Amino acid sequence: MRGNAVERDYLDDRKHDFDGIGEMGSKESRISSSGNRVHSWGGEKCNRDGFDKFCESEEEAGESEGDSDDDFRVLDSYMQRERREVPRRIEVDEDELSHPLVREICRLIDLRAAWTPKLESELKRLLCSLKPSQVCAVLRAQSDERVALKFFYWADRQWRYRHNPIVYHAMLKVLGKTKLCQGAKRIIRLMVRRKIEIWPEDFGCMMVSFSRAGHLRKAMQVLNLMQRAGVELEISICNTAINVLVEGKRLEKALRFLQRMQVVGIEPNVITYNCLIKGYCEMNQVEGAIKLIEEMPLKGCSPDKVSYYTVMRFLCKEARIDELRGLMEKMARESTLLPDQVTYNTLIHMLSKGGHAEEALGFLREAEERGFHIDKLGHTAIVNCFCQEGRIDRAKDIVDEMLLKGCNPDVVTYTAVLHGFCKIGEVDKAKKLLQQMHKHGCKPNCVSYTSVLNGLCKKELFGGKRDDEHERGMVDTQCCDL
């Protein structure tokens, strides 16, 4: 009997890409290997019947996206529960990604379109040699999360193998970055049936996945799903819920959720407030964000730099420089968070990205006056911004300043100015800049030469100048394969 089952696991010519996993991990009668034994870490508390009934009712429920607070009722149960601290963090060494076994399994997975029974047999043999952390590494290494999910199910069906609990957590973490919400729900259901402890973060991953798929209502229903499964609420899942509401443009509902949290005794932390600050800014209500920052110390939670940077990003986008400077002063005065090099680099990049070159340059000057060193990336951001505004001479001045300060421009910086000169027809200035690049040891790339050649073509000078440029070494055809 078992031999027949094993034979059915092999892929034939009609089944590729792990298509032999139709059961989706539903088979339960596997013998555990020593390295991947199931641990029931408190999973016996999970209410399987309640979970399955909830899933059925959830599938029947409509996709109403109203402002009802029915999903908040799960918070009321928090007051009746006895809180306890449970260590749940399992670190997976990043070096596992380069382990020979992991790399070989990933190679075989990449060959799945041409699988044969021989290749699958080799994959099965390697699977039994993997440590749980290495299985997690295989899942994380997949560029397509759907392939990772299929591998998870395929491995779960193999004889003498059973996933270690940390593999379930790793799979959910992968799915939390995707829209594969149904896959996340199946993993959770499988964990309940196998009495594997489910962490609040696991439900958070499923919540985010539903949110990414555009199912905000179902994402919030995950809170009730947690209650049915017997998993206690904690601040991390509450923060996830608030962030989901903020991402779904439900700021008012997120604020009501915060109020209900506080009523039942779940104290918000700086992450909670930062999610709401982001929500205010995304709704163009920056005054509300600043007010929340002011209220945080009164509630026993000091704002951090992320709190301020979130508001600064909005003010940079709107070029509200006076308010931006006022916020920096408030950050230093009330939170003792002094602007540092990271602060100035952040402001310069955000202002440049928003098309405010002069304002970005002003902060660069201020940073240098305070003794901070702004690297070539910050300078290049300003140069690009000036070029986009059509102020190429101003951008060239910044390049000259960089040379004087010993902050040598790279090919990206030069090419931005080259392209700008050619775009406005100043080809002679572009040619001089090309010579300057050679002089300072910066080798032009193909994009640099193409910009100059395009400029020459636009001025109808290409035919008369090509040989002359070759002789002067300004157009190196060996470096530019057009």
C-alpha positions as a printed Julia matrix, in Angstrom:
482×3 Matrix{Float64}:
   0.0    0.0     0.0
   2.72   2.47    0.98
   4.72   1.62   -2.14
   1.8    2.68   -4.32
   1.6    5.95   -2.46
   5.28   6.57   -3.01
   4.95   5.85   -6.71
   2.15   8.4    -6.98
   4.48  11.05   -5.56
   6.71  10.91   -8.63
   6.09  13.48  -11.32
   5.42  12.2   -14.79
   5.71  14.05  -18.08
   2.29  15.64  -17.61
   3.04  17.04  -14.13
   5.64  19.72  -13.69
   6.26  22.62  -11.33
   5.29  20.63   -8.21
   1.84  20.01   -9.72
   1.6   16.71   -7.86
   0.61  18.51   -4.68
  -3.13  18.51   -5.15
  -3.77  17.59   -1.54
  -2.19  20.91   -0.47
  -0.57  19.42    2.59
  -3.67  17.65    3.84
  -2.11  14.24    4.43
  -1.34  13.69    8.1
   0.19  10.22    8.31
   3.89  10.98    7.87
   6.7    9.55   10.0
   8.79  12.37   11.47
  12.5   12.53   10.75
  14.82  13.24   13.65
  15.64  16.74   12.47
  12.1   17.79   11.65
  10.01  16.4    14.47
   6.73  18.12   15.32
   6.68  20.03   18.59
   3.36  20.93   20.15
   4.45  24.23   21.69
   1.24  25.02   23.46
  -0.7   24.24   20.3
  -3.13  22.1    22.25
  -4.9   25.32   23.27
  -6.04  25.9    19.71
  -9.74  25.4    19.14
  -9.81  23.5    15.86
 -13.6   23.28   15.63
 -13.98  26.97   16.28
 -11.33  27.72   13.69
 -12.99  25.64   10.98
 -16.42  27.1    11.72
 -14.97  30.58   11.54
 -13.33  29.85    8.17
 -16.65  28.65    6.8
 -18.53  31.71    8.05
 -15.73  33.99    6.84
 -15.94  32.53    3.34
 -19.69  33.12    3.31
 -19.37  36.7     4.58
 -19.64  39.56    2.13
 -16.75  41.82    1.28
 -18.34  44.85    2.93
 -15.76  47.53    3.65
 -17.84  49.66    6.0
 -16.65  51.36    9.17
 -18.22  48.81   11.53
 -16.18  48.09   14.64
 -17.47  44.53   15.06
 -13.98  43.14   14.53
 -12.77  45.09   17.56
 -14.79  42.94   19.97
 -11.9   40.51   20.21
 -10.09  43.21   22.21
 -12.67  42.89   24.98
 -11.46  39.37   25.75
  -7.99  40.72   26.53
  -9.01  41.92   30.01
 -10.18  38.45   31.03
  -6.96  36.71   30.01
  -3.94  36.05   32.14
  -0.94  37.55   30.39
   2.29  35.63   30.17
   5.57  36.15   28.41
   6.53  33.4    25.98
   9.89  33.5    24.19
   9.16  32.8    20.53
  12.07  34.12   18.54
  14.0   31.53   16.57
  16.97  32.95   14.73
  17.86  31.46   11.36
  21.47  32.01   10.31
  21.65  33.96    7.05
  24.71  31.9     6.11
  22.39  28.95    5.57
  21.51  30.49    2.19
  25.0   29.67    0.93
  25.08  26.13    2.34
  25.83  23.56   -0.42
  22.7   21.54    0.38
  20.48  24.62    0.17
  22.05  25.73   -3.1
  21.69  22.29   -4.65
  18.02  22.03   -3.68
  17.38  25.49   -5.11
  19.09  24.38   -8.33
  16.84  21.33   -8.58
  13.77  23.45   -7.92
  14.8   25.73  -10.79
  14.81  22.65  -13.04
  11.22  21.76  -12.1
   9.89  22.36  -15.63
  12.02  19.43  -16.85
  11.63  17.17  -13.84
  12.02  13.42  -14.12
  11.53  10.73  -11.46
  15.32  10.66  -11.11
  15.54  14.37  -10.31
  12.67  14.18   -7.86
  14.25  11.19   -6.17
  17.44  13.21   -5.7
  15.45  16.1    -4.24
  13.72  13.75   -1.8
  17.08  12.36   -0.7
  18.5   15.83   -0.06
  15.35  16.95    1.74
  15.84  14.38    4.49
  19.35  15.74    5.13
  18.24  19.33    5.69
  18.06  20.98    9.07
  14.87  22.98    9.74
  16.77  26.26    9.38
  18.0   25.13    5.96
  14.45  24.36    4.83
  13.58  27.93    5.87
  16.53  29.15    3.8
  15.24  27.29    0.73
  11.83  28.95    1.14
  13.36  32.41    1.5
  15.66  31.88   -1.49
  12.81  31.5    -4.0
  12.24  34.56   -6.16
   8.65  33.45   -6.76
   6.74  33.0    -3.5
   4.3   30.65   -5.24
   7.16  28.26   -5.93
   8.15  28.46   -2.26
   4.59  27.54   -1.26
   4.49  24.62   -3.68
   7.81  23.34   -2.37
   6.47  23.59    1.19
   3.48  21.4     0.3
   5.54  19.0    -1.79
   8.03  18.46    1.05
   5.2   17.99    3.54
   3.91  15.02    1.52
   7.19  13.11    1.51
   7.7    9.84    3.35
   9.66  10.07    6.62
   9.61  13.84    6.65
   7.55  16.37    8.58
   8.12  20.11    8.75
   9.55  21.5    11.98
   7.34  24.26   13.46
   9.83  26.99   12.52
   9.28  26.1     8.85
   5.58  26.99    9.16
   6.5   30.34   10.68
   9.05  30.98    7.91
   6.52  30.09    5.21
   3.97  32.49    6.67
   6.59  35.22    6.82
   7.25  34.72    3.1
   3.52  34.79    2.3
   3.06  37.94    4.38
   4.95  39.82    1.66
   2.53  38.68   -1.06
  -1.14  38.63   -2.02
  -1.3   34.83   -1.55
  -3.79  35.14    1.3
  -5.51  31.8     0.7
  -2.15  30.04    0.96
  -1.5   31.77    4.28
  -4.91  30.7     5.57
  -4.27  27.08    4.6
  -0.95  27.09    6.45
  -2.64  28.42    9.59
  -5.38  25.8     9.3
  -2.76  23.07    8.92
  -0.97  24.29   12.05
  -4.2   24.18   14.05
  -4.97  20.64   12.93
  -1.47  19.47   13.81
  -1.54  21.27   17.17
   1.47  23.43   16.33
   1.58  26.62   18.34
   0.58  29.64   16.28
   2.23  32.92   17.13
   0.41  36.24   16.92
   2.95  37.23   14.25
   1.71  34.32   12.11
  -1.79  35.76   12.13
  -0.22  39.13   11.4
   1.34  37.7     8.23
  -2.05  36.38    7.12
  -3.65  39.73    7.93
  -1.11  41.62    5.81
  -1.53  39.13    2.96
  -5.31  39.65    2.89
  -4.72  43.4     3.01
  -2.28  43.26    0.08
  -4.87  41.29   -1.88
  -7.39  44.09   -1.33
  -9.53  42.25    1.24
  -9.49  44.71    4.13
 -12.59  43.26    5.78
 -11.17  39.73    5.75
  -7.85  41.06    7.02
  -9.54  42.5    10.09
 -11.54  39.3    10.62
  -8.22  37.59   11.33
  -8.5   39.09   14.84
 -11.6   36.98   15.44
  -9.81  34.02   13.9
  -7.09  34.42   16.51
  -9.65  34.34   19.28
 -11.24  31.17   17.89
  -7.81  29.53   17.69
  -7.04  30.41   21.3
  -4.12  32.74   20.5
  -3.71  35.69   22.84
  -3.62  39.25   21.6
  -0.49  41.29   22.04
   0.84  44.64   20.9
   2.53  43.29   17.74
  -0.73  42.04   16.19
  -2.52  45.23   17.26
   0.15  47.27   15.48
  -0.33  45.13   12.39
  -4.09  45.73   12.51
  -3.58  49.49   12.8
  -1.1   49.48    9.92
  -3.53  47.48    7.76
  -6.26  50.03    8.45
  -3.88  52.9     7.67
  -2.79  51.27    4.41
  -6.46  50.8     3.57
  -7.15  54.54    4.06
  -9.24  53.85    7.2
  -7.51  56.3     9.51
 -10.59  57.06   11.61
 -11.17  53.37   12.2
  -7.5   52.94   13.13
  -7.87  55.71   15.73
 -10.95  54.0    17.18
  -9.0   50.75   17.34
  -6.3   52.57   19.32
  -8.9   53.86   21.78
 -10.33  50.37   22.27
  -6.81  48.99   22.83
  -6.22  51.48   25.62
  -9.58  50.75   27.23
  -8.77  47.04   27.56
  -5.25  47.7    28.84
  -3.07  47.18   25.76
  -0.62  50.06   25.9
   0.46  51.41   22.5
   4.16  51.72   21.78
   6.14  53.95   19.44
   5.4   51.64   16.48
   1.67  52.08   17.09
   1.96  55.85   17.02
   4.3   55.84   14.01
   1.7   53.9    12.01
  -0.91  56.54   12.86
   1.5   59.39   12.09
   2.04  57.84    8.67
  -1.73  57.6     8.25
  -2.22  61.28    9.03
   0.46  62.26    6.51
  -0.95  60.02    3.79
  -4.35  61.66    4.32
  -2.7   65.12    4.02
  -3.48  65.84    7.67
   0.03  66.76    8.8
  -1.33  68.91   11.63
  -2.88  65.79   13.14
   0.46  63.99   12.86
   2.3   66.82   14.63
  -0.37  66.94   17.34
   0.01  63.2    17.91
   3.79  63.63   18.28
   3.13  66.31   20.91
   0.72  64.01   22.79
   3.0   60.96   22.83
   5.17  62.02   25.83
   2.01  62.74   27.83
   0.98  59.12   27.26
   4.31  57.72   28.37
   5.73  57.06   24.91
   8.43  59.33   23.51
   8.59  59.82   19.73
  11.66  58.51   17.93
  13.37  59.72   14.78
  11.0   57.68   12.61
   8.1   59.68   14.07
   9.73  62.95   13.01
  11.14  61.69    9.7
   7.67  60.56    8.6
   6.32  64.09    9.02
   9.48  65.6     7.53
   9.01  63.49    4.41
   5.56  65.02    3.9
   6.83  68.57    4.55
   9.7   68.03    2.1
   7.27  66.9    -0.57
   5.29  70.11   -0.07
   8.45  72.27    0.28
   7.17  73.65    3.6
  10.65  74.58    4.75
   9.73  76.87    7.67
   7.58  74.12    9.22
  10.32  71.62    8.51
  12.88  73.67   10.4
  10.4   74.21   13.23
   9.92  70.47   13.51
  13.69  69.93   13.63
  13.92  72.43   16.49
  11.06  70.69   18.29
  12.79  67.33   17.81
  15.96  68.69   19.43
  14.21  70.65   22.2
  11.47  68.28   23.34
  12.82  64.85   22.43
  16.55  65.56   22.75
  16.97  64.05   19.28
  19.62  66.23   17.66
  19.8   66.35   13.85
  22.72  64.23   12.7
  24.26  63.22    9.41
  21.47  60.72    8.77
  18.89  63.46    9.34
  20.5   65.79    6.82
  21.08  63.05    4.25
  17.42  62.07    4.59
  16.24  65.66    4.11
  18.52  66.23    1.12
  17.3   63.09   -0.64
  13.63  63.74    0.13
  13.78  67.37   -1.04
  15.68  66.42   -4.19
  13.21  63.67   -4.97
  10.4   66.2    -4.59
  12.05  68.59   -7.05
  13.24  71.2    -4.55
  16.93  71.55   -5.39
  17.61  74.94   -3.79
  16.05  73.85   -0.49
  18.08  70.62   -0.56
  21.24  72.63   -1.24
  20.43  74.86    1.73
  20.36  71.85    4.05
  23.61  70.58    2.54
  25.26  73.91    3.39
  23.82  73.78    6.92
  25.05  70.22    7.42
  28.57  71.16    6.36
  28.56  74.2     8.66
  27.77  71.83   11.54
  30.68  69.59   10.63
  28.77  66.79    8.89
  30.09  65.21    5.7
  27.54  64.73    2.94
  28.7   62.0     0.58
  28.6   61.94   -3.2
  25.14  60.35   -3.18
  23.69  63.42   -1.48
  25.48  65.75   -3.9
  24.39  63.66   -6.89
  20.76  63.84   -5.75
  20.97  67.66   -5.81
  22.79  67.65   -9.18
  20.06  65.44  -10.68
  17.37  67.71   -9.28
  18.95  70.84  -10.81
  19.26  69.02  -14.14
  15.6   68.03  -14.07
  14.71  71.67  -13.45
  16.77  72.65  -16.5
  19.35  74.55  -14.41
  22.36  72.76  -15.82
  24.92  75.5   -15.07
  23.88  75.32  -11.41
  24.35  71.56  -11.48
  27.81  72.02  -13.05
  28.73  74.41  -10.21
  27.91  71.67   -7.68
  30.19  69.27   -9.59
  33.03  71.81   -9.42
  32.41  72.26   -5.68
  32.61  68.52   -5.17
  36.05  68.44   -6.81
  37.3   71.28   -4.61
  36.06  69.49   -1.47
  37.7   66.21   -2.45
  34.31  64.54   -2.96
  35.01  63.25   -6.45
  31.9   62.94   -8.66
  31.29  59.53  -10.16
  30.14  58.65  -13.66
  26.47  58.96  -12.63
  26.97  62.54  -11.45
  28.85  63.57  -14.59
  26.43  61.82  -16.93
  23.45  63.65  -15.41
  25.09  66.98  -16.27
  26.23  65.74  -19.7
  22.7   64.7   -20.53
  21.37  68.02  -19.26
  23.75  70.09  -21.42
  22.96  68.04  -24.52
  19.24  68.28  -23.86
  19.33  72.1   -23.96
  21.7   72.14  -26.97
  24.89  73.11  -25.09
  26.97  70.42  -26.76
  30.24  72.36  -26.48
  29.87  72.46  -22.69
  29.1   68.75  -22.72
  32.31  68.05  -24.66
  34.35  70.11  -22.2
  32.78  68.18  -19.32
  33.69  64.93  -21.07
  37.3   66.1   -21.17
  37.08  67.02  -17.48
  35.93  63.5   -16.68
  39.04  62.05  -18.34
  41.25  64.58  -16.58
  39.96  63.56  -13.14
  40.18  59.84  -13.81
  36.46  59.18  -14.23
  35.92  56.92  -17.22
  32.74  57.73  -19.18
  30.36  54.88  -19.81
  28.14  54.07  -22.76
  25.36  56.32  -21.46
  27.79  59.25  -21.22
  28.94  58.86  -24.83
  25.42  58.27  -26.09
  24.24  61.53  -24.53
  27.01  63.48  -26.29
  26.47  61.71  -29.62
  22.74  62.39  -29.45
  23.48  66.04  -28.75
  25.77  66.21  -31.77
  23.13  64.61  -33.97
  20.53  67.14  -32.86
  22.85  69.98  -33.87
  23.55  68.28  -37.21
  27.27  68.28  -36.41
  27.84  64.55  -36.29
  29.12  64.05  -39.84
  31.65  66.89  -39.75
  32.98  66.25  -36.28
  33.18  62.49  -35.95
  36.74  62.04  -37.25
  38.01  65.04  -35.27
  36.53  63.69  -32.05
  38.13  60.31  -32.69
  41.54  61.9   -33.09
  41.18  63.78  -29.78
  40.2   60.58  -28.01
  36.84  61.93  -26.84
  34.82  59.13  -28.35
  36.32  55.8   -27.37
  34.56  53.26  -29.51
  36.16  50.46  -27.53
  34.25  51.62  -24.45
  31.0   52.3   -26.22
  29.44  49.39  -28.09
  26.62  51.17  -29.91
